[in-house]
Amino acid sequence: MFSIRSALTERASASPVAISAAGMISLAVAMGVGRFAFTPLFPLMVRDGLLTSDTGALLATSNYLGYLVGATLAARLRMGATSLLRLGLIGIVLVTAAVGWTSSVLAWALLRFLAGVLSAWSLVATTAWTLAWLGRLGRANLAGTVFAGVGVGIAGAGVFCLIAARPGVPAERLWVELAVLACAAALLPLIVSRIGPQTSGNDHSVDIHTTEDAWRSRTTGLVVCYSIFGFGYILPATYLPALARQLVDDPRVFGWAWPIFGIAAALSTVITSWGLQRFSRVQVWTASSVLMAAGVLLPTLWRSIISIVVAALLVGGTFMVITMVGMQEARARAEDNATVILAKMTAGFAFGQLAGPVVSAALGRITADASFALNYAMLLAAASLIASAMYLSYENRERNRIKEH
């Protein structure tokens, strides 16, 4: 009886549907709450007089820095992917709730830093765990469902803010309520990762250092392009809701910029999974970089609510596609070192997104107009994305030429 029950449990826990659903929700909590909840909540905290533009930038930068530190540490932690996943999700719930329990800007900065660390761990662990098992089960096509979780989390947090931000409801309370929702959502990945298939995410058959030179040459360019992607996407991802609010000071209107961003991100990965049957991952990455560059550039050329919505669709519809295909391509080239290369990719992305606000602030020193400084930074971001697309296209042609010979 016991053996039959164990076999049935193992079979159910190894279901690709259960694994992909757990991965999707895990990324929704890790990124939608741990990383991006501040974006829709920031205008509400400004409304309540809790933050200014400068203190808001401090909190955003703290989260970016935490994400970079977390990604850097992820490859060095002697912890299995499933354990790291659970630690990340539980920590995100706690630090999110803690934001609503204090009114200190310094405490908020520390909490957002910790949220960044935990989000990076959750992303790396979830990606390593789900991609390894979906590949092993012959259902790699479900990766689109897993990565849709980021968009689901972003849209969910944005819609939550639209619904919950009633007159008289303080922003601190919204942080606590969002943590409660995140706790409820995290139950599924916490349970499935505990009873489901276990993996360290690396599956080393040999020592990491003996194969590092072999896969580093195949992934260095990808890491650089992924870092540029972080720089290119972060400015519109951060400022689109604020730009929308400048044009239409009605939360029922500007508040939808972020949910639209998330919905586009969620749908894009599922649709792209079908497209990968005809195009390579690098080709999809190249095209997505060009489309993202257009979305980054659009608000600098045409400032209207329509351009903001189109930009949200272009950037939101490509940033998770690049995340998905970039992670898949790097993992495929790194072979047995999944967690290591995924952590390197995430660290590069984190460095790029940290550089975005820094470059924007530096340009602000040159011109007294903050709007011009943001425009210049977004122009640079768009140019960087185009340069990345050109490199990926060149590399793809060279790899195909070598294969043919």
Buried (B, 14 or more C-beta within 10 A) or exposed (E): EEEEEEEEEEEEBBBBEBBBBBBBBBBBBBBBBBBBBBBBBBBBBBBEEBBEEEBBBBBBBBBBBBBBBBBBBBBEBEBBBBBBBBBBBBBBBBBBBBBBEBEEBEEBBBBBBBBBBBBBBBBBBBBBBBBBBBBBBEBBBBBBBBBBBBBBBBBBBBBBBBEBBEEEEBBBEBBBBBBEBBBEBBEBBBEBBEEBBBBBBBBBEEEBEEBBEEBBEBBEBBBBBBBBBBBBBBBBBBBBBBBBBBBBEEBEEBBBBBBBBBBBBBBBBBEBBEBBEEBBBBBBBBBBBBBBBBBBBBBBEEBEBEBBBBBBBBBBBBBBBBBBBBBBBBBBBBBEBBBBBBBBBBBBBBBBBBBBBEBBBEBBEEEEEEEBBBBBBBBBBBBBBBBBBEBBBEBBEEEEEEEEE
